[in-house]
Amino acid sequence: MCIRDRYMGETAKEILEYKHPKVQSFEKFVMSAYEVPAIKKAIDDLKPENVLIYGLEAHACVLQTTLDLLEAGYNVHALVDGISSFDLSLIHICRCRRIERCRSRWSPYH
């Protein structure tokens, strides 16, 4: 599943070129991707044991989506080397630690 955040602008075409044709794409306009009905339904219909999460803005969208998925009972793995922030200072570190304290697991991409 690929989720594109329109607030952050267009997804780079170089990234979209690598998206597998069978991967569903969704757009979101809210902090938590899990609040978007189509995304929530797609995740809930799949009933995955684990959800991998990555993206921009660790202190905002990644955090809120992680919290919502955990509350819904999913095991969340935040891909630490796939998460960024425009503010690479203490805010990023603190939010990453909050994600960890909420029972999410950090997992490397490779």
VOMI-97309 format. One record per atom (N, C-alpha, C, O): x, y negated, z; residue in one letter; residue number from 0; atom name. Coordinates in steps of 0.001 Angstrom, whole numbers, always signed. Atoms other than C-alpha are relative to their C-alpha. Layout:
<pts>
[[X,Y,Z],'a',NUM,'CA']
...
</pts>
This chain:
<pts>
[[+850,+1152,+0],'m',0,'N']
[[+0,+0,+0],'m',0,'CA']
[[+905,-1227,+0],'m',0,'C']
[[+1890,-1279,+737],'m',0,'O']
[[-769,+1239,+104],'c',1,'N']
[[+1350,-3421,-906],'c',1,'CA']
[[-937,-1152,+341],'c',1,'C']
[[-2005,-1286,-256],'c',1,'O']
[[+830,+1129,-413],'i',2,'N']
[[-22,-6523,+798],'i',2,'CA']
[[+758,-1283,-304],'i',2,'C']
[[+1902,-1462,+112],'i',2,'O']
[[-635,+1262,+381],'r',3,'N']
[[+721,-9942,-609],'r',3,'CA']
[[-683,-1138,+730],'r',3,'C']
[[-1907,-1265,+703],'r',3,'O']
[[+515,+1134,-761],'d',4,'N']
[[+314,-13028,+1523],'d',4,'CA']
[[+49,-1241,-872],'d',4,'C']
[[+1129,-1697,-1249],'d',4,'O']
[[+74,+1160,+890],'r',5,'N']
[[-855,-15967,-556],'r',5,'CA']
[[+510,-1280,+648],'r',5,'C']
[[+888,-2212,-63],'r',5,'O']
[[-546,+1192,-641],'y',6,'N']
[[+224,-18514,+2065],'y',6,'CA']
[[+1491,-123,-264],'y',6,'C']
[[+2026,-1231,-328],'y',6,'O']
[[-1442,-7,+183],'m',7,'N']
[[+3829,-17497,+1464],'m',7,'CA']
[[+388,-206,-1461],'m',7,'C']
[[+1573,-318,-1776],'m',7,'O']
[[-281,+185,+1419],'g',8,'N']
[[+3522,-17937,-2299],'g',8,'CA']
[[-31,+1323,-750],'g',8,'C']
[[-322,+2374,-180],'g',8,'O']
[[+17,-1180,+862],'e',9,'N']
[[+3770,-15507,-5162],'e',9,'CA']
[[+1106,+981,+386],'e',9,'C']
[[+2199,+573,+780],'e',9,'O']
[[-1011,-1021,-199],'t',10,'N']
[[+5596,-12225,-4693],'t',10,'CA']
[[+932,-31,-1200],'t',10,'C']
[[+477,-111,-2341],'t',10,'O']
[[-986,+58,+1073],'a',11,'N']
[[+8802,-12253,-6716],'a',11,'CA']
[[-231,+1130,-1001],'a',11,'C']
[[-449,+2278,-613],'a',11,'O']
[[+243,-1011,+1037],'k',12,'N']
[[+8376,-10443,-10032],'k',12,'CA']
[[+1009,+1137,+79],'k',12,'C']
[[+698,+2266,-298],'k',12,'O']
[[-1024,-1042,-141],'e',13,'N']
[[+11620,-8549,-9324],'e',13,'CA']
[[-429,+1059,+1022],'e',13,'C']
[[-93,+2236,+888],'e',13,'O']
[[+502,-942,-1001],'i',14,'N']
[[+9954,-6974,-6296],'i',14,'CA']
[[-1156,+795,-580],'i',14,'C']
[[-1218,+2014,-418],'i',14,'O']
[[+1174,-676,+558],'l',15,'N']
[[+6717,-6180,-8104],'l',15,'CA']
[[+374,+1013,-1082],'l',15,'C']
[[-361,+1976,-1301],'l',15,'O']
[[-448,-941,+1032],'e',16,'N']
[[+8668,-4428,-10897],'e',16,'CA']
[[+274,+1382,+581],'e',16,'C']
[[+168,+2382,-128],'e',16,'O']
[[-331,-1274,-638],'y',17,'N']
[[+9623,-1708,-8398],'y',17,'CA']
[[-1195,+669,+678],'y',17,'C']
[[-1070,+1773,+1209],'y',17,'O']
[[+1188,-570,-637],'k',18,'N']
[[+6099,-1125,-7099],'k',18,'CA']
[[-521,+1152,-848],'k',18,'C']
[[-752,+1004,-2048],'k',18,'O']
[[+522,-1185,+690],'h',19,'N']
[[+4877,+2356,-7998],'h',19,'CA']
[[-1410,-289,-497],'h',19,'C']
[[-2186,-933,+208],'h',19,'O']
[[+1334,+286,+562],'p',20,'N']
[[+1785,+2244,-10256],'p',20,'CA']
[[-1163,+487,+862],'p',20,'C']
[[-2258,-70,+786],'p',20,'O']
[[+1084,-519,-837],'k',21,'N']
[[-241,+4279,-7741],'k',21,'CA']
[[-148,-748,+1323],'k',21,'C']
[[-1053,-454,+2104],'k',21,'O']
[[+58,+762,-1244],'v',22,'N']
[[+429,+1814,-4920],'v',22,'CA']
[[-1064,-1088,-133],'v',22,'C']
[[-1014,-1914,-1045],'v',22,'O']
[[+1053,+1014,-9],'q',23,'N']
[[-2648,-276,-4125],'q',23,'CA']
[[+567,-1336,+451],'q',23,'C']
[[+1422,-1389,+1335],'q',23,'O']
[[-409,+1346,-404],'s',24,'N']
[[-2150,-4032,-3878],'s',24,'CA']
[[-1194,-732,+592],'s',24,'C']
[[-2322,-604,+117],'s',24,'O']
[[+1025,+807,-661],'f',25,'N']
[[-4096,-6338,-1579],'f',25,'CA']
[[+572,-1392,+237],'f',25,'C']
[[+1786,-1565,+348],'f',25,'O']
[[-418,+1340,-385],'e',26,'N']
[[-3981,-10046,-882],'e',26,'CA']
[[-637,-320,+1333],'e',26,'C']
[[-1734,+144,+1643],'e',26,'O']
[[+557,+390,-1291],'k',27,'N']
[[-4469,-11560,+2533],'k',27,'CA']
[[+163,-1492,+193],'k',27,'C']
[[+1085,-2110,-340],'k',27,'O']
[[-7,+1428,-293],'f',28,'N']
[[-5211,-15047,+3788],'f',28,'CA']
[[-76,-242,+1506],'f',28,'C']
[[-338,-1362,+1943],'f',28,'O']
[[+55,+93,-1455],'v',29,'N']
[[-5116,-14341,+7535],'v',29,'CA']
[[+1296,+563,+567],'v',29,'C']
[[+2074,+1190,-151],'v',29,'O']
[[-1231,-465,-627],'m',30,'N']
[[-2359,-13539,+10022],'m',30,'CA']
[[+146,+1513,-38],'m',30,'C']
[[+1171,+2030,-484],'m',30,'O']
[[-81,-1455,-80],'s',31,'N']
[[-3138,-9869,+10525],'s',31,'CA']
[[-574,+644,-1257],'s',31,'C']
[[-1722,+397,-1623],'s',31,'O']
[[+490,-712,+1174],'a',32,'N']
[[-3403,-7697,+7448],'a',32,'CA']
[[-1147,+936,+376],'a',32,'C']
[[-2029,+1201,-441],'a',32,'O']
[[+1027,-946,-437],'y',33,'N']
[[-5563,-5323,+9484],'y',33,'CA']
[[-1359,-690,+195],'y',33,'C']
[[-2370,-5,+348],'y',33,'O']
[[+1270,+733,-84],'e',34,'N']
[[-8236,-8053,+9760],'e',34,'CA']
[[-706,-89,-1354],'e',34,'C']
[[-1893,-410,-1408],'e',34,'O']
[[+601,+61,+1337],'v',35,'N']
[[-8832,-7923,+5985],'v',35,'CA']
[[-797,+1290,-209],'v',35,'C']
[[-222,+2377,-181],'v',35,'O']
[[+837,-1196,+80],'p',36,'N']
[[-11781,-5543,+5486],'p',36,'CA']
[[+500,+1063,-993],'p',36,'C']
[[+479,+2250,-669],'p',36,'O']
[[-459,-971,+997],'a',37,'N']
[[-10384,-3900,+2322],'a',37,'CA']
[[+1272,+710,+456],'a',37,'C']
[[+1443,+1902,+199],'a',37,'O']
[[-1245,-595,-495],'i',38,'N']
[[-6983,-3313,+3940],'i',38,'CA']
[[-310,+934,+1167],'i',38,'C']
[[+205,+2050,+1232],'i',38,'O']
[[+387,-828,-1154],'k',39,'N']
[[-8518,-2012,+7177],'k',39,'CA']
[[-638,+1299,-482],'k',39,'C']
[[-314,+2375,+22],'k',39,'O']
[[+670,-1191,+529],'k',40,'N']
[[-10728,+384,+5195],'k',40,'CA']
[[+1011,+933,-652],'k',40,'C']
[[+954,+2145,-445],'k',40,'O']
[[-1000,-841,+679],'a',41,'N']
[[-7801,+1617,+3086],'a',41,'CA']
[[+854,+748,+1013],'a',41,'C']
[[+1124,+1936,+835],'a',41,'O']
[[-811,-643,-1035],'i',42,'N']
[[-5706,+2329,+6192],'i',42,'CA']
[[-832,+1034,+750],'i',42,'C']
[[-403,+2174,+932],'i',42,'O']
[[+860,-914,-765],'d',43,'N']
[[-8571,+3879,+8134],'d',43,'CA']
[[-412,+1227,-816],'d',43,'C']
[[-522,+2325,-271],'d',43,'O']
[[+362,-1131,+853],'d',44,'N']
[[-9574,+6055,+5158],'d',44,'CA']
[[+1157,+984,-144],'d',44,'C']
[[+941,+2192,-228],'d',44,'O']
[[-1183,-866,+119],'l',45,'N']
[[-6006,+7388,+4866],'l',45,'CA']
[[+275,+769,+1296],'l',45,'C']
[[+820,+1873,+1280],'l',45,'O']
[[-256,-593,-1320],'k',46,'N']
[[-5866,+8137,+8601],'k',46,'CA']
[[+1468,+430,+174],'k',46,'C']
[[+1741,+1580,+519],'k',46,'O']
[[-1404,-387,-127],'p',47,'N']
[[-2062,+8035,+8664],'p',47,'CA']
[[+391,+202,+1461],'p',47,'C']
[[-135,-463,+2353],'p',47,'O']
[[-511,-197,-1357],'e',48,'N']
[[-243,+9346,+11712],'e',48,'CA']
[[+881,-1187,+388],'e',48,'C']
[[+872,-1635,+1535],'e',48,'O']
[[-916,+1117,-227],'n',49,'N']
[[+2306,+6547,+11360],'n',49,'CA']
[[-224,-1074,-1053],'n',49,'C']
[[-570,-775,-2196],'n',49,'O']
[[+76,+1125,+926],'v',50,'N']
[[+2203,+3103,+9771],'v',50,'CA']
[[+1351,-704,+40],'v',50,'C']
[[+1837,-1071,+1109],'v',50,'O']
[[-1247,+747,+106],'l',51,'N']
[[+5400,+1466,+8536],'l',51,'CA']
[[-346,-1437,-337],'l',51,'C']
[[-1182,-1691,-1204],'l',51,'O']
[[+295,+1404,+253],'i',52,'N']
[[+5395,-2312,+8623],'i',52,'CA']
[[+1294,-762,-254],'i',52,'C']
[[+2308,-539,+407],'i',52,'O']
[[-1126,+858,+327],'y',53,'N']
[[+7754,-4836,+7070],'y',53,'CA']
[[-569,-1291,-566],'y',53,'C']
[[-1731,-1331,-969],'y',53,'O']
[[+470,+1251,+583],'g',54,'N']
[[+7506,-8412,+5887],'g',54,'CA']
[[+690,-1214,+565],'g',54,'C']
[[+1643,-1115,+1339],'g',54,'O']
[[-521,+1282,-465],'l',55,'N']
[[+8217,-12052,+6513],'l',55,'CA']
[[-736,-426,+1263],'l',55,'C']
[[-1806,+85,+1592],'l',55,'O']
[[+614,+629,-1170],'e',56,'N']
[[+7458,-14030,+9616],'e',56,'CA']
[[-278,+985,+1136],'e',56,'C']
[[-1426,+1297,+1450],'e',56,'O']
[[+86,-948,-1115],'a',57,'N']
[[+8175,-11625,+12468],'a',57,'CA']
[[-857,-548,+1135],'a',57,'C']
[[-1550,+213,+1811],'a',57,'O']
[[+720,+594,-1131],'h',58,'N']
[[+6639,-14069,+14948],'h',58,'CA']
[[-1478,-249,-304],'h',58,'C']
[[-2218,-694,+574],'h',58,'O']
[[+1380,+310,+365],'a',59,'N']
[[+3346,-14351,+13066],'a',59,'CA']
[[-689,+1225,-605],'a',59,'C']
[[-1246,+2047,+123],'a',59,'O']
[[+750,-1057,+696],'c',60,'N']
[[+1942,-11948,+10464],'c',60,'CA']
[[+448,+1406,+388],'c',60,'C']
[[-389,+2274,+637],'c',60,'O']
[[-492,-1338,-358],'v',61,'N']
[[+4180,-8975,+11263],'v',61,'CA']
[[-427,+342,+1423],'v',61,'C']
[[-902,+1448,+1685],'v',61,'O']
[[+382,-224,-1395],'l',62,'N']
[[+3537,-9342,+14983],'l',62,'CA']
[[-1491,+273,+127],'l',62,'C']
[[-1882,+1258,+753],'l',62,'O']
[[+1442,-152,-177],'q',63,'N']
[[-232,-9764,+14710],'q',63,'CA']
[[-521,+1282,-641],'q',63,'C']
[[-1387,+1952,-80],'q',63,'O']
[[+408,-1251,+643],'t',64,'N']
[[-634,-6891,+12252],'t',64,'CA']
[[+408,+1189,+856],'t',64,'C']
[[-362,+2135,+1019],'t',64,'O']
[[-483,-1074,-868],'t',65,'N']
[[+1476,-4675,+14525],'t',65,'CA']
[[-906,+161,+1212],'t',65,'C']
[[-1303,+1277,+1547],'t',65,'O']
[[+853,-61,-1188],'l',66,'N']
[[-612,-5562,+17585],'l',66,'CA']
[[-1374,+580,-325],'l',66,'C']
[[-1909,+1384,+438],'l',66,'O']
[[+1322,-502,+381],'d',67,'N']
[[-3876,-4888,+15747],'d',67,'CA']
[[+33,+1489,-335],'d',67,'C']
[[-885,+2225,+24],'d',67,'O']
[[-120,-1418,+334],'l',68,'N']
[[-2676,-1538,+14394],'l',68,'CA']
[[+200,+844,+1257],'l',68,'C']
[[-374,+1927,+1378],'l',68,'O']
[[-204,-716,-1263],'l',69,'N']
[[-1463,-469,+17844],'l',69,'CA']
[[-1299,+103,+779],'l',69,'C']
[[-1614,+1152,+1340],'l',69,'O']
[[+1279,+0,-710],'e',70,'N']
[[-4794,-1455,+19366],'e',70,'CA']
[[-979,+992,-630],'e',70,'C']
[[-1823,+1565,+58],'e',70,'O']
[[+875,-940,+698],'a',71,'N']
[[-6527,+672,+16720],'a',71,'CA']
[[+466,+1448,+171],'a',71,'C']
[[-185,+2375,-312],'a',71,'O']
[[-460,-1349,-296],'g',72,'N']
[[-4468,+3658,+17879],'g',72,'CA']
[[+1054,+564,-927],'g',72,'C']
[[+1388,+1745,-827],'g',72,'O']
[[-1030,-485,+922],'y',73,'N']
[[-1857,+3905,+15141],'y',73,'CA']
[[+1390,-68,+637],'y',73,'C']
[[+1655,-927,+1479],'y',73,'O']
[[-1424,+97,-331],'n',74,'N']
[[+1835,+4648,+15701],'n',74,'CA']
[[+602,-952,-1020],'n',74,'C']
[[+497,-718,-2225],'n',74,'O']
[[-545,+999,+912],'v',75,'N']
[[+3604,+1639,+14234],'v',75,'CA']
[[+1519,+50,+55],'v',75,'C']
[[+2117,+49,+1131],'v',75,'O']
[[-1451,+53,+130],'h',76,'N']
[[+7183,+1679,+12994],'h',76,'CA']
[[+334,-1289,-739],'h',76,'C']
[[+47,-1420,-1929],'h',76,'O']
[[-410,+1268,+600],'a',77,'N']
[[+8526,-1816,+12350],'a',77,'CA']
[[+1386,+210,-606],'a',77,'C']
[[+2343,+499,+113],'a',77,'O']
[[-1272,-215,+685],'l',78,'N']
[[+11292,-1535,+9748],'l',78,'CA']
[[+899,-1211,+233],'l',78,'C']
[[+794,-2224,-458],'l',78,'O']
[[-779,+1133,-491],'v',79,'N']
[[+13838,-3755,+11441],'v',79,'CA']
[[+794,-686,-1106],'v',79,'C']
[[+936,-1909,-1087],'v',79,'O']
[[-751,+649,+1068],'d',80,'N']
[[+15895,-4341,+8316],'d',80,'CA']
[[-901,-413,-1162],'d',80,'C']
[[-412,-783,-2229],'d',80,'O']
[[+955,+466,+994],'g',81,'N']
[[+12730,-5157,+6367],'g',81,'CA']
[[-875,-1121,+532],'g',81,'C']
[[-1890,-1469,-73],'g',81,'O']
[[+771,+1078,-618],'i',82,'N']
[[+11483,-7923,+8659],'i',82,'CA']
[[+885,-1233,+110],'i',82,'C']
[[+2051,-1152,+498],'i',82,'O']
[[-754,+1243,-15],'s',83,'N']
[[+12551,-11521,+8440],'s',83,'CA']
[[-838,-1096,+634],'s',83,'C']
[[-1918,-850,+1171],'s',83,'O']
[[+709,+1176,-484],'s',84,'N']
[[+11523,-14989,+9484],'s',84,'CA']
[[+694,-1226,-558],'s',84,'C']
[[+1900,-1207,-807],'s',84,'O']
[[-630,+1243,+416],'f',85,'N']
[[+12092,-18517,+8314],'f',85,'CA']
[[+797,-592,+1157],'f',85,'C']
[[+1739,-1355,+945],'f',85,'O']
[[-713,+442,-1191],'d',86,'N']
[[+13223,-19197,+11876],'d',86,'CA']
[[+786,+1198,+533],'d',86,'C']
[[+236,+2045,+1236],'d',86,'O']
[[-814,-1158,-361],'l',87,'N']
[[+16085,-16776,+12438],'l',87,'CA']
[[+626,-127,+1378],'l',87,'C']
[[+1596,+564,+1687],'l',87,'O']
[[-567,+232,-1327],'s',88,'N']
[[+16736,-18007,+15964],'s',88,'CA']
[[-687,+873,+1041],'s',88,'C']
[[-1128,+1984,+748],'s',88,'O']
[[+550,-730,-1139],'l',89,'N']
[[+15420,-16910,+19327],'l',89,'CA']
[[-1443,+441,-205],'l',89,'C']
[[-1842,+1486,+307],'l',89,'O']
[[+1400,-367,+219],'i',90,'N']
[[+11792,-16873,+18167],'i',90,'CA']
[[-83,+1374,-660],'i',90,'C']
[[-876,+2217,-242],'i',90,'O']
[[-4,-1284,+692],'h',91,'N']
[[+12527,-13990,+15790],'h',91,'CA']
[[+363,+1131,+959],'h',91,'C']
[[-306,+2164,+983],'h',91,'O']
[[-445,-1021,-946],'i',92,'N']
[[+14364,-12025,+18464],'i',92,'CA']
[[-1072,+269,+1049],'i',92,'C']
[[-1364,+1425,+1356],'i',92,'O']
[[+1032,-167,-1033],'c',93,'N']
[[+11676,-12644,+21096],'c',93,'CA']
[[-1219,+722,-546],'c',93,'C']
[[-1754,+1605,+124],'c',93,'O']
[[+1172,-650,+573],'r',94,'N']
[[+8836,-11616,+18796],'r',94,'CA']
[[+297,+1460,-318],'r',94,'C']
[[-559,+2325,-130],'r',94,'O']
[[-365,-1394,+258],'c',95,'N']
[[+10710,-8484,+17738],'c',95,'CA']
[[-27,+797,+1292],'c',95,'C']
[[-485,+1939,+1306],'c',95,'O']
[[+36,-693,-1291],'r',96,'N']
[[+11127,-7576,+21394],'r',96,'CA']
[[-1426,+196,+477],'r',96,'C']
[[-1735,+1210,+1103],'r',96,'O']
[[+1406,-160,-386],'r',97,'N']
[[+7418,-8182,+21969],'r',97,'CA']
[[-632,+1150,-771],'r',97,'C']
[[-1392,+1936,-205],'r',97,'O']
[[+502,-1116,+792],'i',98,'N']
[[+6593,-5814,+19125],'i',98,'CA']
[[+449,+1310,+636],'i',98,'C']
[[-334,+2255,+735],'i',98,'O']
[[-552,-1205,-628],'e',99,'N']
[[+8830,-3243,+20811],'e',99,'CA']
[[-709,+322,+1317],'e',99,'C']
[[-1036,+1480,+1575],'e',99,'O']
[[+665,-213,-1286],'r',100,'N']
[[+7221,-3710,+24235],'r',100,'CA']
[[-1433,+496,-162],'r',100,'C']
[[-1993,+1103,+751],'r',100,'O']
[[+1382,-409,+242],'c',101,'N']
[[+3818,-3064,+22670],'c',101,'CA']
[[-92,+1421,-538],'c',101,'C']
[[-1119,+1807,-1096],'c',101,'O']
[[-48,-1408,+376],'r',102,'N']
[[+4838,+545,+21917],'r',102,'CA']
[[+334,+247,-1461],'r',102,'C']
[[+267,+1393,-1907],'r',102,'O']
[[-447,-237,+1364],'s',103,'N']
[[+5970,+22,+18340],'s',103,'CA']
[[+1430,+512,+45],'s',103,'C']
[[+2166,+234,+992],'s',103,'O']
[[-1370,-519,+76],'r',104,'N']
[[+9155,+1788,+17303],'r',104,'CA']
[[+730,-723,-1121],'r',104,'C']
[[+155,-999,-2174],'r',104,'O']
[[-839,+590,+1044],'w',105,'N']
[[+11979,+174,+15370],'w',105,'CA']
[[+588,+1124,-813],'w',105,'C']
[[+1102,+2091,-252],'w',105,'O']
[[-551,-1028,+882],'s',106,'N']
[[+13054,+2220,+12384],'s',106,'CA']
[[+805,-673,-1109],'s',106,'C']
[[+351,-1657,-1691],'s',106,'O']
[[-750,+550,+1130],'p',107,'N']
[[+15806,+1523,+9847],'p',107,'CA']
[[-611,+487,-1313],'p',107,'C']
[[-1251,+1538,-1360],'p',107,'O']
[[+521,-367,+1306],'y',108,'N']
[[+14875,+1614,+6186],'y',108,'CA']
[[+658,+1299,-503],'y',108,'C']
[[-18,+2159,-1067],'y',108,'O']
[[-710,-1179,+531],'h',109,'N']
[[+17540,+4226,+5356],'h',109,'CA']
[[+360,+987,+1062],'h',109,'C']
[[+956,+2022,+765],'h',109,'O']
</pts>
